[in-house]
């Protein structure tokens, strides 16, 4: 769901995945990341209108995602795996 008026109204967005999602973070008005079950990571670059899957390299549930800037981000799994990217999700270590 997305709001542009402080939460008065909400619009449904299609994430393009049937996998459960646990956390979402937008590093700017257009670029975001959502993470969830089976290592799912998806990214929009157009304020959430369309989402592109990214490869996480894990099958564990990713519980949380946070970016310190547009390129550097972290996600953590339910098994203690911490993944980091320094290039906006292109590569995860």
Secondary structure as GFF3:
##gff-version 3
##sequence-region A 1 93
A	DSSP	beta_strand	21	26	.	.	.	ID=ss1
A	DSSP	beta_strand	32	36	.	.	.	ID=ss2
A	DSSP	three_ten_helix	37	39	.	.	.	ID=ss3
A	DSSP	beta_strand	41	43	.	.	.	ID=ss4
A	DSSP	beta_strand	52	54	.	.	.	ID=ss5
A	DSSP	beta_strand	62	67	.	.	.	ID=ss6
A	DSSP	beta_strand	73	77	.	.	.	ID=ss7
A	DSSP	beta_strand	82	85	.	.	.	ID=ss8
###
